[in-house]
Amino acid sequence: MKSLLSRFLILFSALSVCAASHAKLRVVVSTSQIADIVRAVGGEEVDLTVLMGPGVDPHLYKATARDVVAMQRADLILYNGLHLEGRLAETFSKVNNQGRKVIAVGESIPKERLLASADYEDAHDPHVWFDPELWVYVVAAVGNALAEADPAQAALFAERASLYTSKVEALAVWAKRKIASLPEERRVLVTSHDAYNYFGRAFGFQVVGVQGVSTASEAGIADITNTADFIKKRKIPAIFVESSVSPATIERISRDSGAKVGGELFSDALGARGELHTGADGEKYDVGTYLGMFKYNVDTIVNALGR
């Protein structure tokens, strides 16, 4: 009996060690854009917590008590950086000092490829996901961070990161082909705030954001009047609201300028996972994914400005 009990205890101990060695990697991310990469690269090997859901403005987001607990328990914390999550900076610093691994994946992009921020001196525009050619740097940074945190799965993460990268690269090709149908003189994108400057540079749009790069300050009367005058002068047919910013300012500019509201674009957050939109060509886009969100935005812009 004693021998049998000893064998049981040895077996139980071995199983416990095995289970512990294959425990899921606990990862906390700030935005839904980064979460989409982690889901694609980390898969079932990752226990993922996302701080900001659909429609949440990262410029204004403050950590909750639950967020802090999740970060304190995490093996890895990933955030965009470049001042996107301005009000979380202190929290990230504190948990990093407590021994958590905290990485600003957006800061993996070479500085010479970043745009200057109009809001912060000596800072960069944080909305890097709107240029797929820049976003591949972030995919690589996420893949490397996951591999370093769980070396046993490094090869698997690398394989998935490569596959995801190829999809992002194909997205850039698709977008350029889609936008080519839009005459250059119509490539003027007016939105709530300056989230689309990387998009404009990558795809040849003049971008006008009523507010600055950050949404921390509201647009003034002069901003609204000047934007409406610009729209009338250029005869811009459509302007756009954003999913994470109040539509009030754009709706007022629409009334003042005569331009229609061409649709709602996703800017600082993805949509809800599984939320499908049908494009002009009948393709369905899951706006809860980075690829689907980007295609939906491009389709919406081209459809509204091309009329």
Secondary structure, DSSP 8 states (H G I E B T S, - for coil): -HHHHHHHHHHHHHHHHHHHHT--EEEEESSHHHHHHHHHHHGGGEEEEESS-TT--TTT----HHHHHHHHH-SEEEE--TTTTGGGHHHHHHHHHTT--EEEGGGGS-GGGS-B-SSSTT-B---GGGSHHHHHHHHHHHHHHHHHH-GGGHHHHHHHHHHHHHHHHHHHHHHHHHHTTS-GGG-EEEESSS--HHHHHHHT-EEEESS-SSSSS---HHHHHHHHHHHHHHT--EEEEETTS-SHHHHHHHHHH--EEEEEE--SS---TT-EEE-TTS-EEETTSHHHHHHHHHHHHHHHH--
